[in-house]
Amino acid sequence: MNAIVGDHDLLLVTLDTLRYDVAAALADAGLLPNLLPPGVRWERRHSPGSFTYAAHAAMFAGFLPTPVTPGPHPRLFAATFPGSESTADGTWVFDAPDLPAGLAKAGYHTVCIGGVGFFNKLTPLGSALPGLFAESHWEPEFGVTNPASLERQIDRAAEVLRDRTAPVFLFVNVSAMHQPNHFYLPGATGDSPESHAAALRYVDRHIGRLYALMRRPCLVIVCSDHGTAYGEDGHAGHRIGHEVVWTVPYTHFILEQRHAAI
């Protein structure tokens, strides 16, 4: 990471509420060709939090989802913290309270394009996470009730990136998988793992345009912040300690240099 930070753009995409089992099943069936470039696969990991605010607060401190195998596991990014067992030689260490601030000190322009309510900037709580970034954006069209939410988020990303000169750290919180998602499955009247999967296929149809906006080379990190329950053991939703909530898909890869398509 010490060779990447400063040389590469950085793109962090959180697929809000995406379950690992649904993501893995679609990938295994070859139904995510745009989200996962050739040779890229999901890794099964554990979220640092069971709902959006907690998970993102941890990730913005450098605690990305953790591999499920016994650790410690070296992290990509870490704040200066005495005694950290997951800070290794390859970790990019920042002397700041959060990753956006650390990257800003390293010369990056930091941008947040929010999706779910914790990024809507309508309340003090909804402003806390976006407030970590130099530039932040949210509109109702980016939220969970718009079936075209990702398309509108990417439209905004194109505007933001058009005249960029500095290295960019772009964060996009994709709201499409979050309930309600039944409108992605024709004929559905309620949310289900099947409509959750249909929402992910919608994301796959459009995510390539977001990747194409980034200046290459670019480190891309794609993961879920947490999963959600659809009746497992009587549970619905998240902010609970259930396997379908804690287990999330994660991957990172490099997009190579080419002309960005604005």
N, C-alpha and C positions, 0 to 999 in steps of 0.2 A: 504493500500500500504506500510505502514511502516513495516509490518510484512513480506511482499512479497519481497521487495527490499533487496538484500543481501542473501536471502534464495532461491530464484527462478531464473532460467534463464528467459530471456525476449525475446520474438519474436514479432516484429512489421512487419506486412505485409500490404503494401498499394497496393490495386488492382487499378492501375492507370486508371482513367477515367470511372470507373464503375458507372453506373446509379443505383439509388435506385429502380426504378420501375422494371428494368430488373432483378436485384438481388432478389427482393422480389417475383417476379413471379416464378422464378426458384425454390426458396426455398419452396414456397407454393405448388409447384407441386412435391416436394420431389426429385428434380433433383440435389441437392447439398449435398449428403450424406457424402462426405469426407471433404468438406470445412467447413461445420457446423456439429460438432459432435452431437450426440443425446441430445435433450433438449436445444440446442443452437439455437437462432433465431437472425435475423437481427433486429437492432434498427434503426429507421428513425432519421437521424441527419442532421445538417447543417455543411457544410465544412467551415473551417476558410479562404479559398481562392478559387478563381474560376479557377486556373490553377496550374500546378504541383509545380512550384518554390514557389509561395506564400503559398500554402497549406502546403507544407513540412517545409518551414521555420517556420511557426506557430506551426506545430506539434512538431518539434524538440525543440521548446521553451516551450512545455508542453500543448499547446492548441490543443488537439484532437478535432475531430468533436463534435459539441454541440447538446445535445438533443433538439428536436423541441418544446418541451413544455416550458412554461415560467419558468425562472430560478430565481436566479442563481443556477447553477449546479456545485457541488464540482468536482474538477478535480482529476485524478489519480496522475499526476505529476505537479509540479509548481516550477518555479524558484523563488528565494526570490524576492519579489516585494511588497513594502509597499502599502497598500490599496486594495490588490487583494480581490475581493468578491467571487472568486471561489476556494480559498485555504481554506480547511477545516481540521478538526482534522485527517481525514483519508488520506489526501494528503501527498505524499512523496515530501518534499521540498528540492531542491538542490541549493546550493550556487555557481552557475556557469551560464554562458550565454546561455547554451543549454543543452538538456537532455543527449546527448552522453558524454559531458564533465562531467556532474554531476554524471552519472553512472560510468564513469572511476574513479572519485575520490572515489567512493564507492567500488572499487575493480573489476569492470566489464571490460572485454575485449570487445570493441565495434567494430562491423563489419557491413559494408554496402555492399550489393550486388545490384548494380544499374540495371535499366532497360531502361527507356526513356532517352531522350537526356540530361536532366538536371543532370544526373548522369554519363555521358560518359567520363568525365575527359579529353576531347579533347580540351577544351577551359578553360579560367579562370572561366567563369560562370558555365560551366559543372563540374568544380572541387570544387565549393564552398560548396555544400551540402555534397559530399563525404568527403571533407576535415574536417568535424566535427568528423569523426570516426578515431579510431586508425588504422584500416585496411579497405581498400575499394577495390572493384573489379568491373570492367566493361569490357565486350568484345562485339564486334558487334553481336555475337550470342545471347546476352542477350536482344537485342533491338527489336524494334517494327516490323521489317521486317522479323523476323525469326519465322515461325510457331511453332518451338520447343523451343521457348525462355525460358519458365519456366523450362523445363527439363534441359537445360544447366545451368540455375541459380542454380537449386538444386544440380546438379553435383558439382558446385563450392562450395556450402555450405557444402557438404559432405567433400570436401578436407579441408576446413577451420576448421571444427569442429572435425576432426578426432583425433587430439592430444591435444584437449583443456584441460586445468586444471582449469583455473579461471572461475567464473561465466561469462556468455556470454549475451550481448545484440546484437541480430542479427536483422538487418533491411533488408527487401527484398522489392524492388519496382518491382511489377509484371507488365510487359509491354504489356501482351497479349491482353487486352481489348482495348488498344489504337488503333486508326486508323494507318495503315490499318489492318482490321480484317476480311475482306471478305473471306480470304483463309480458315477460320474455318468452313465455310458453303458451302458444295459442290454445285457447279453450280453458286454461287453468283459472280457477276462481280463488285459489289460496296458494300461499307459498309452500314449497316442498323442496327436497333435495333435487328433484328434476327441474324445477324452475330456477333453482340456484345454479345448476349446471347450464341451463339455457342462458342465464345472465353471463356466465363465464364465456360461453361461445360468442355472445355479443361483444364482449371485451376483445376476444381474439380477432374478430373481424375488423376492429378499428385500431388496435394498439400499434400496428406497424407504422401508422402515420405519426404517432408520437415518437417512436424510435427514429424515424427519418428526420425529425426536427433537430436532433442532437448533433452538435459538432463532434466529429470523430477525431481521435479515439475517445470513447466514452465508456466508463464503467457503469453498467446497469445492474441495479439490485431490484429484484421483484419478489415480493413475499406477501403473505397475509399477516394482518395484525392479530387475528384470533379467528376461531371458527364460530359456529353457532349450532344450536340443537334444533331438530325438527321432530320432537317427540321421543327421542332416545331416553329411556328410563324415566319417562314422564316429563322431561325437561323441554322447554322451548326458549330460544334466545341464547344469550351469553351472559357474561359476568357471573359465571358459575364454574366450579372446578371439575368439569367433565372432559373426558378424552377428546370428544369432537370439538371442544372449544380450545383446549391447550395445544392440540397438534395442528401444525400449519405447514403449507408448502413454502419453500424458499429456493431461490437460485440467484446467482450473479454471473455475469459474463461481460466480455468486452465487445463493443461495437467498433469496428475498425474505421480508419479515416476515409471519408468521402465527402462530397458536397452535400450539405444539408438541404432538404426539400422543404421550403417554407410554403 
